[in-house]
Each structure stands twice: as structure tokens, then as C-alpha cells.
Amino acid sequence: MSKLWQARFFTTVNHLRDLPRTSVPEIAFAGRSNAGKSTAINILCNQKGLAFASKTPGRTQHINFFSIGGAHVAMHRKDETKVDEIQCLLADLPGYGYAEVSGDAKLHWQRLLGDYVQQREQLAALILIMDARRPFTDLDIQMLEWFAPTGKPIHCILTKVDKLNRNESVNVLRQAQAKLDSYVDEDGEGFPFTVQLFSALKRIGIEEATAKIEELAGLHDDAAPTEQGV
């Protein structure tokens, strides 16, 4: 069973000063409103209502955190979370890209997300959710370029590939990888950027995304150690 299935709501914050005082790795999920971010989180965590989209897209301005570990799952979801046993946190960042959001709210969003992705020491990786039919919008690229200088991994999930035929899917994946490969550091070295196809409807790419996120969060590190010196 995927460890992501243990996810449960932990806290919500609207200011950096309120971020969790934990030291475990954090995996952040970012994406345009209507790119399918909430749906992707829910299907990866095998829960229908863990993450939810606002009825007015773009209105949610908070970062919602979900804990992995530190509590029982399934029917025992109401038991208390043991903070010292949490293994990682998933951070659901506000969706972006809607003009209806007021100027003040948009500025607050930019500061909150920009400061979080650039400065949060516990942030281990970014999962960038993009609609496969419209990847790498200006705001997606802004998020990439905010995060790239940290040198930490970005894994791009191209959603809604059920809307594309096979050739279109192959082409969009190739083009996306080429786009990511075009980013290099000052020494000409590529960044740790990866990409995959995904469809919640057709259940495409779920195992691949699960394995990648668990790897980035260090959730495979608790395997039994091998014997040494024998």
C-alpha cells in the first residue's frame, strides 16, 4: 500500500510565520487553477475529499498541509496525529491563474508562494501540475524559475492526457522534457527536473507519480538495513 494513502489534513496557513514547526521533508504541489491539482492529490492519496477546489477557482489563498505518518488511517482517522511520528508533509499550494482574484489577493499569493518555494528549508521538492493540453503557461514558468535556483527537484505531472490521442501524448511528453532540459545552471549543468503523463479518469501514471513522490519525500528510507561486516 502506498504511504501516500496515510495522508490526513494537518494544518492550513496564510502567512509564512504560521508554517509548521516541523523538520520533516515537505513536498509541495503547485499548478494553475483547473489544471487538476486537487484531483491528482486525491487520487494519489486514495481519498475523495482530502484536497478540494474552491467553488470560485483562484480564491483559495492558503497553503494546506497533509501529514504522512503519525496516525492511524482508514476508519481511525479521528485519532490524534502524533507530530513526532510524522514522516513528511504534503503542501497543497493555492491554485493560480484566475484574473478574478483581486490585486491585493494576487500580490499576497505571489509573496506567500514565492517566499515559500524559495526559502522553506524543509521543502524537498516541487510537484508541478499542468494540463497536458496547455503546459508551461507564463505562470507555470514563473513557478519553475522561482524554484530552480534552490537546486531541488521538480517533477512535472501532465494531467488530462485522456483528452489527447497517443501521438499527441507522445509529442507533449517529448516537448515537455525538452523544455525542462533547456534549464541549466551557471555551470551548464541541468536541473533535476522530470516529467510524466497522468490521467485521473483513465488512471494513467498513478504508480509512476506515487513512486516518484515517495522517493522525493524519503519514504523509502525505512526499508530494513542490510547486514554489514558479515
N, C-alpha and C positions, 0 to 999 in steps of 0.2 A: 504494500500500500504506500502511495506517495505521502511523504511527510507534509506536503502542502495541504493535505486533507485535514490536518490538525488546526488549520488557521481559524482564529476567532478574533472578534473585534477587541482591540486593546485600548486605544485612545484616539482622540481627534484633536488636532492643534491648528490654530490660526495665526500663531506667531512663533518665531524661532525660539523665543525664551521658554516656550512650553513643550519643546521637543522631549521625547522620553529620555530619562536619565539612565539609560542602559548602555552597555558596551558591546552588545552582540551585533553581528553584521545586519545591515539593512539593505533590502532590495527594493528599489523604487520603480513604480510603474507610471509611465507618462504617456500622454497622447492627446490628440485633438478630440474635442467633444464629437461623439458619434463615430469614433474610429473603432469602437468595440472593446474599449479597455475594461469596463465593468464586467462585460460578458466573458472576456478572456480570464479575468481573475476568478470569477465564479466557477467556470468550468475547470480551471486548473486546480482549484481548491475543492472541487466536487460539492459545491454548496450554491443553492439558487439565489440566496439573498444576502450573501456576505458583503459584496460591493454592489452599490446601486447608483444608477444615474439619476440626476435631478430631473424632474419633470420639465424644468426650463434649462436646457443644456447650457453649460458655461456658468451657471450660477453658483455652483459649489466651489467655495474658495478655501476649503480646509484640506489638510493632509490627514488622511485616515490611516491608522496603523493597525495591522493584524499580527498577532503573535503566533509563532510556531513553537510548540513545546510549552511545558509549564502547566498543562491542564489536561484533563480527560477530554475525549471527543464524543461525537455522536450524541447519544441520549443523555450524557452527563455534561452538557455544555454549560450549565448554570453554576458549576463549581468554580471556586475562586482560582484565578490564574496565579501560579507561583512565579513571581517575577524572576527569581534567581535561577529558575529552571528553563526559562525561555532560551531557545537556541538561535532564533533570528526573528527579525521583524520585516513584514512586507509593508511598504509605504505606498498608498494609493494617492497620487498627486492630482490636484484639480485638473480637469479637462480644460483645454484651451482652444481658442479659435472662433469664438462667437462674438460678433460685433455688438450684440445686445447688452453685453456687460458694460457697466458704466466705466468712465475713465478712471475714477478713483479705485474701483474694484480691480480693474485691469492692472493698474500700477502696483497695487498691493500684491496681486497674483505674481507679477513679474519679480518683485522683490523677494517674496516668500520662496518661490521656486528657484530663482536664480541663486539666492544665498544658500538654500538647502542643498542643491545639487553641486554647488561649487565648494562649500565649506564644511559640510557634515562629515566628520571624520569616520563615523560608523558606516556611512554609505559605501557598500561594497561594489555595487553595480547598478546600472540603469536598464530597465526593460522598456524599450520604446515601441509603443503600439501604433501602427499606421495601417490605414485602409489600403489594401493591395492595389486598388484602382487609382488611388491618389497619394502615393507615398512621397515623402520628402517635400512637404509644403514648406513655406518660409518659416513657420513656427516650429516645425519638426527640426529643421536645420539649425534654428536658434538653440533648441534644446541640445542637439548634438554638440554644437560649438561651445555652449556653456559648460558641458560636462567633459569634453575631450581633454582639456588641459590637466584634469586630475590624473589622467593615465589609467583610469579604471575601466573595466569592460562595459560595453554597451551591447545588448542583444536586442535586435530588432525583430518584432513579430508582425508579419504582414497578414492582416486579418481579411476575412470575407473572400477568400480565394475560391469559394464555391460560386462566386459571381463571374469567374474567369474560366476560359477553356484551358485545356492542357498547354497549348503553345503559349498562350498569354501568361500562364503561371510560370512557365519555364523562363520566359523573357523577363518578367518583372523581377524574378529572383536573381537572375544574372545581372540585370541593370542595377538592382539594389546593392549587390555585392561589389560591383564596380564603383558605385558611388561611395560606399564605405571605404573601399581600398584607396580612394583618392585622398583620404585624410592621412597625413603623415606628420610626425613631429619635426622639431628643428634639426634633427639628425637624419631625417629622411626615413625614419622607421614608421611602419604602420601602427595604428592603434588597435587594441584588442576589441574590434567590432565584428559581430557576427549577425547573421540574418536567417530567417526561416519563413516558410509559408504556414498559414494557420486558418482553420475554419471551425468555429464552434458548431455550426449547423451540420457539417459533414464529419466532424470530429477528426479533422486533419491536423497533424502537428502537435497534438496534445502531449504525447510521450516525449517527443523531442524537446518541447518547451519545458516540461517538467524536469527532465534530466538536466537541462542547462541551468535552470534556476536553482535547483538543489546543489549543483556543482558550485555556482557562484556564491551561494549562501553558506557553503561549507558544511552542508547537511550530510555529506558522505563521509565525513571525517571520523565518525564514531564507529566505523567498522572495527571488528576485532583485530588487534595488532598481531603482526606475525612474530613468531618466536625468533629471538636473536641469540647468537653465540652458542647455538646447538650444533 
